[in-house]
Amino acid sequence: MQYKRMPIEIESPEQMGYDKIRNNLSESSYKDMLFGDMEDLMDGLGKILLCYSAHEGHQGLRELLAKETATLHKEDVLLTVGAAGALFIIASSLLEKGDELVVIRPNYATNIETPRAIGASVKFLDLYFENGFRIDMQALREMATENTRYISVTNPHNPTGVCLSDAEMKELVAIAAEKGAWLLVDETYRDLAFGEKLPIACDYSDRVISVSSVSKTYGLPGIRVGWILCRNKGLMETFLAAKEQIHICGPVLDEELAWRYLKNKDKHFAPIRKDIGEKMEILKAWMNAQDGLEWVEPTGGLVCFPRFREPTSVDTGRFYELLLKKYGTYTGPGHWFEMPDHYMRIGFGWPGKDQLAEGLEAIGKCLKDVSAGI
């Protein structure tokens, strides 16, 4: 495998240093929770044995996740070290050098870079602002072949925040079935769909692999727990073999905390949904009041992907430099997603409301500065 560091990680706030950023609008997750904010989850943790645990993962958590589906049992759930661990297991299990996959782009970088490191042939089906970042199903049908190992999508989409419809999901499943391919759906933001929440993806077909985690939606990236859901027993056995060779089992404390949190998800998640709704209104009001950027309004998740209305008049390198140095504000430039830098990902879930408002205002001011040659 030929590993190469991803720009989104090289330039991440945790690598740069959070102390250098006043208004952090680059994150794709909800604001990080303090361990002390979860005191109701800590009772009895001292009695947990720090052993090699069941290789499939915490039984209670696997049972809980299976109950959220219409078709799965705990045997169809494999816990992983975050969604990133799940994606690595899937790519390294399904792909060998020269194998083909189709990735909807832009996409989360791991969905692209791990197949590249393996030496797979990555075909990209690009999404376009002009058609609302929706998947061109006919183009996908023509691009995928009988040699396609899997098709990789995210829903709600990162970085655009666009959600698939039930009809679109069914068509994706049909295309995968026609080609004999797997359909990989990263649905980390599923609980943050603003409208209709679709069934968990693996309920659509036994050829669907669903991936999620507690990191993004719940603000728990420090609890390294993700999961793979799939009804295909043989494939899940392969994924388990991969997990055992990578790290044997998961972190006992992390999985216990994730289980306790999700057992009481309605209690913990209600204030998050309320906060996200309020921040979305701040974002919409700002977008409607300014004229330097245009967007496809997100219908789920915690991010959006606007672009400059007049990109040729903006020195994008200078814009991002000035935005951070003068205004203390940080966003995700387009190259994080193999897109031009006149696109940017704005994460509106992580900052506080005052930071979000100040950061958005800074984007507008900085754009005017750069357009004026400052």
ZAMARGU-4260 file (C-alpha; in steps of 0.2 Angstrom, whole numbers, plus 5000, padded with zeros to 4 digits):
<rodrens>
0) 5000/5000/5000 | 5006/5017/4995 | 5000/5029/5009 | 4999/5048/5006 | 4993/5060/5019
5) 4977/5069/5015 | 4976/5088/5014 | 4960/5088/5024 | 4971/5080/5038 | 4987/5089/5035
10) 4977/5106/5037 | 4965/5100/5050 | 4962/5112/5065 | 4969/5099/5077 | 4985/5098/5067
15) 4986/5117/5065 | 4982/5120/5083 | 4965/5126/5089 | 4973/5141/5098 | 4977/5149/5081
20) 4958/5149/5076 | 4945/5160/5084 | 4930/5155/5073 | 4932/5137/5068 | 4920/5134/5053
25) 4930/5120/5046 | 4923/5105/5056 | 4911/5092/5050 | 4905/5087/5067 | 4894/5094/5081
30) 4904/5103/5095 | 4915/5091/5105 | 4907/5086/5121 | 4916/5087/5138 | 4918/5071/5147
35) 4911/5079/5162 | 4895/5083/5153 | 4891/5064/5153 | 4891/5061/5171 | 4876/5051/5170
40) 4885/5038/5159 | 4900/5035/5171 | 4892/5026/5185 | 4901/5009/5188 | 4914/5012/5175
45) 4927/5007/5188 | 4920/4989/5188 | 4924/4987/5169 | 4937/4974/5165 | 4950/4981/5153
50) 4952/4965/5143 | 4952/4959/5125 | 4934/4961/5122 | 4923/4951/5110 | 4930/4954/5093
55) 4914/4959/5085 | 4912/4972/5098 | 4901/4976/5113 | 4886/4965/5113 | 4873/4977/5120
60) 4878/4991/5108 | 4877/4979/5093 | 4860/4973/5099 | 4855/4992/5101 | 4861/4996/5083
65) 4852/4981/5075 | 4835/4986/5084 | 4836/5003/5074 | 4834/4993/5058 | 4820/4983/5051
70) 4830/4968/5045 | 4846/4966/5055 | 4852/4956/5070 | 4867/4959/5081 | 4877/4947/5070
75) 4875/4959/5056 | 4884/4973/5066 | 4903/4975/5067 | 4910/4988/5078 | 4925/4998/5072
80) 4937/5011/5078 | 4927/5026/5071 | 4919/5026/5053 | 4937/5029/5047 | 4941/5011/5053
85) 4925/5004/5045 | 4930/5012/5028 | 4947/5005/5029 | 4941/4988/5033 | 4929/4988/5019
90) 4941/4995/5006 | 4955/4983/5011 | 4943/4968/5011 | 4935/4972/4994 | 4949/4979/4984
95) 4965/4973/4977 | 4977/4982/4965 | 4968/4986/4949 | 4951/4983/4955 | 4938/4996/4950
100) 4926/5006/4961 | 4915/5021/4958 | 4915/5036/4970 | 4903/5050/4970 | 4914/5066/4971
105) 4916/5077/4981 | 4917/5064/4995 | 4925/5061/5012 | 4944/5059/5008 | 4946/5042/5016
110) 4933/5035/5003 | 4946/5040/4990 | 4963/5039/4997 | 4962/5021/5004 | 4957/5014/4988
115) 4971/5024/4980 | 4984/5017/4992 | 4978/5000/4988 | 4981/5003/4970 | 4963/5002/4964
120) 4956/5010/4949 | 4945/5024/4956 | 4931/5031/4944 | 4923/5047/4949 | 4905/5052/4946
125) 4906/5071/4949 | 4892/5081/4957 | 4888/5098/4950 | 4882/5114/4958 | 4871/5117/4943
130) 4860/5102/4946 | 4859/5104/4965 | 4873/5091/4968 | 4861/5077/4964 | 4868/5060/4957
135) 4865/5058/4939 | 4859/5040/4939 | 4860/5037/4921 | 4878/5043/4921 | 4881/5031/4936
140) 4873/5016/4926 | 4885/5019/4912 | 4900/5022/4922 | 4898/5006/4933 | 4903/4990/4925
145) 4903/4971/4929 | 4920/4974/4936 | 4915/4987/4948 | 4918/4981/4966 | 4908/4994/4975
150) 4899/5011/4973 | 4903/5023/4987 | 4890/5037/4992 | 4887/5047/5007 | 4870/5052/5014
155) 4867/5065/5020 | 4881/5071/5009 | 4898/5077/5015 | 4902/5091/5010 | 4886/5098/5002
160) 4873/5093/5015 | 4861/5086/5001 | 4851/5071/5005 | 4845/5057/4994 | 4827/5053/4992
165) 4819/5036/4995 | 4817/5034/4976 | 4836/5038/4973 | 4841/5026/4986 | 4831/5012/4978
170) 4839/5017/4961 | 4856/5016/4968 | 4852/4998/4975 | 4845/4993/4958 | 4861/4999/4949
175) 4873/4990/4961 | 4862/4974/4958 | 4863/4976/4939 | 4882/4977/4940 | 4885/4964/4953
180) 4893/4977/4964 | 4891/4982/4983 | 4884/4999/4988 | 4893/5007/5002 | 4883/5021/5011
185) 4892/5032/5023 | 4877/5038/5033 | 4885/5046/5048 | 4873/5061/5048 | 4857/5051/5046
190) 4850/5057/5062 | 4852/5075/5056 | 4841/5074/5040 | 4830/5090/5041 | 4816/5081/5032
195) 4811/5063/5029 | 4824/5051/5038 | 4826/5036/5027 | 4828/5018/5033 | 4845/5013/5037
200) 4853/5009/5021 | 4856/4991/5023 | 4837/4988/5025 | 4836/4991/5006 | 4846/4976/5001
205) 4858/4963/5007 | 4871/4971/4994 | 4871/4987/5004 | 4885/4991/5017 | 4881/5004/5029
210) 4894/5014/5039 | 4891/5026/5054 | 4899/5032/5070 | 4896/5042/5086 | 4908/5055/5080
215) 4900/5068/5069 | 4881/5069/5074 | 4884/5067/5093 | 4900/5077/5095 | 4909/5062/5102
220) 4924/5060/5090 | 4935/5056/5105 | 4925/5040/5108 | 4932/5030/5094 | 4917/5020/5090
225) 4910/5017/5073 | 4901/5002/5064 | 4898/4992/5049 | 4880/4985/5046 | 4877/4972/5032
230) 4866/4957/5030 | 4878/4947/5020 | 4885/4934/5032 | 4900/4930/5021 | 4905/4948/5019
235) 4904/4952/5037 | 4915/4937/5041 | 4928/4944/5030 | 4926/4961/5038 | 4929/4953/5055
240) 4944/4944/5049 | 4951/4961/5043 | 4947/4969/5060 | 4956/4955/5070 | 4971/4958/5059
245) 4971/4977/5061 | 4968/4979/5080 | 4959/4962/5086 | 4945/4971/5095 | 4939/4988/5100
250) 4942/4999/5115 | 4932/4993/5130 | 4928/5009/5138 | 4924/5018/5122 | 4911/5005/5117
255) 4904/5005/5134 | 4902/5024/5134 | 4894/5023/5116 | 4882/5010/5122 | 4877/5020/5137
260) 4875/5036/5126 | 4864/5028/5113 | 4853/5019/5125 | 4848/5037/5130 | 4850/5045/5113
265) 4833/5054/5113 | 4838/5063/5129 | 4855/5067/5124 | 4851/5071/5106 | 4836/5082/5108
270) 4846/5098/5113 | 4858/5094/5099 | 4844/5094/5086 | 4837/5110/5093 | 4854/5119/5093
275) 4858/5113/5075 | 4841/5120/5069 | 4845/5137/5077 | 4862/5137/5069 | 4855/5133/5052
280) 4843/5148/5054 | 4858/5159/5057 | 4867/5152/5042 | 4852/5154/5031 | 4849/5172/5036
285) 4867/5176/5032 | 4867/5168/5015 | 4851/5177/5011 | 4858/5194/5016 | 4875/5193/5007
290) 4879/5192/4988 | 4897/5186/4987 | 4893/5167/4989 | 4879/5156/4982 | 4874/5139/4988
295) 4864/5123/4987 | 4854/5124/5003 | 4858/5108/5014 | 4844/5097/5019 | 4854/5087/5032
300) 4870/5086/5041 | 4881/5099/5048 | 4890/5106/5033 | 4886/5116/5017 | 4897/5119/5001
305) 4895/5136/4994 | 4905/5144/4981 | 4910/5162/4976 | 4898/5170/4963 | 4913/5177/4954
310) 4927/5166/4956 | 4939/5174/4943 | 4939/5190/4953 | 4945/5182/4969 | 4963/5176/4973
315) 4958/5161/4983 | 4975/5158/4991 | 4975/5176/4997 | 4957/5174/5003 | 4960/5159/5015
320) 4976/5167/5021 | 4968/5183/5025 | 4953/5175/5032 | 4963/5166/5046 | 4977/5179/5049
325) 4966/5195/5049 | 4949/5188/5055 | 4954/5172/5064 | 4941/5162/5054 | 4944/5145/5046
330) 4934/5135/5033 | 4937/5120/5023 | 4944/5125/5006 | 4938/5115/4990 | 4954/5106/4988
335) 4951/5096/5003 | 4938/5087/4992 | 4947/5088/4975 | 4937/5103/4970 | 4942/5121/4966
340) 4946/5132/4980 | 4932/5144/4976 | 4921/5131/4984 | 4922/5130/5003 | 4915/5119/5016
345) 4907/5128/5030 | 4903/5118/5046 | 4889/5126/5056 | 4887/5113/5070 | 4904/5114/5079
350) 4906/5133/5083 | 4895/5142/5096 | 4881/5153/5089 | 4892/5169/5092 | 4907/5161/5084
355) 4896/5155/5069 | 4889/5173/5066 | 4906/5181/5068 | 4914/5169/5057 | 4901/5171/5043
360) 4902/5189/5044 | 4921/5188/5043 | 4919/5178/5026 | 4909/5192/5019 | 4922/5205/5024
365) 4937/5195/5019 | 4929/5192/5002 | 4927/5211/4999 | 4944/5214/5005 | 4952/5202/4993
370) 4941/5208/4979 | 4947/5226/4982 | 4965/5220/4981 | 4969/5221/5000
</rodrens>
